[in-house]
Amino acid sequence: MKARDVMVSPVITTSPHASVQDVAKTLIQHRISALPVLDHTGKLVGMISEGDLLHRVESNTERRRPWWLDALASSDTHALNYAKSHARRVSDLMTKNVITAAPDTPLYEIAAMLERHSIKRVPIIERGQLVGILSRANIVQVLATAGRKLEIELSDTAIRNNIVANLNALPWAKTNLLNVTVAGGVADIWGIARSDAERKAIRIAAENTAGVRAVNDNMKILPISLGA
């Protein structure tokens, strides 16, 4: 699955010249948490989010610190905080260095990007133009709507072969220490795992195998080298 399969499009945007109050109204009206900022040519030049509007003089929520912490802060820090709480235009408040992705970016790369940069959304850019936006919530929606694909009834032998093949494809799984039996679609896994993490991952791999209805974990933990 790629970004284009999940992204929200068209995107509600704002301009660098818009007022902070207009942005606040737009966020509330459309029940969204951020807006891409586009210049007059349609080029993405920034992002403004709810977080940028948290500490505002209008709502009496400016940052307040103990006097001793204020005394230690640099003049630039004080100036930046003042700008954040008093700026009237989007251009003075927006984040300018925006992380973006292309429509064909795999979803797992988007998830890693969100985590790595500690951000909540990624604008999707194609040929220099904004074509969509993809947020953490959109990825969670994929999980919520993902059901098991309709599967043809498989024999226990076929299911066992699939489990063994899946485990053999995992480089960290010591399959020579494991045995799998299947009866009525219920798999029993026997043998040795080298840690709780490995044991859990082996069980999950079996549970995600086509045709498996349930998994009984009969493995033991034996944390020794075993030639690894």
Stockholm file with secondary structure:
# STOCKHOLM 1.0

chainA/1-228         MKARDVMVSPVITTSPHASVQDVAKTLIQHRISALPVLDHTGKLVGMISEGDLLHRVESNTERRRPWWLDALASSDTHALNYAKSHARRVSDLMTKNVITAAPDTPLYEIAAMLERHSIKRVPIIERGQLVGILSRANIVQVLATAGRKLEIELSDTAIRNNIVANLNALPWAKTNLLNVTVAGGVADIWGIARSDAERKAIRIAAENTAGVRAVNDNMKILPISLGA
#=GR chainA/1-228 SS CBHHHHCBCSCCCBCTTSBHHHHHHHHHHHTCSEEEEECTTSCEEEEEEGGGGSSCTTTTCCCCCCHHHHHHSCHHHHHHHHHHHHCCBGGGTSBCSCCCBCTTCBHHHHHHHHHHTTCSEEEEEETTEEEEEEEHHHHHHHHHHCCCCCCCCCCHHHHHHHHHHHHHTCTTCCGGGEEEEEETTEEEEEEEESSHHHHHHHHHHHHTSTTCCEEEEEEEECCSCTTC
#=GC SS_cons         CBHHHHCBCSCCCBCTTSBHHHHHHHHHHHTCSEEEEECTTSCEEEEEEGGGGSSCTTTTCCCCCCHHHHHHSCHHHHHHHHHHHHCCBGGGTSBCSCCCBCTTCBHHHHHHHHHHTTCSEEEEEETTEEEEEEEHHHHHHHHHHCCCCCCCCCCHHHHHHHHHHHHHTCTTCCGGGEEEEEETTEEEEEEEESSHHHHHHHHHHHHTSTTCCEEEEEEEECCSCTTC
//
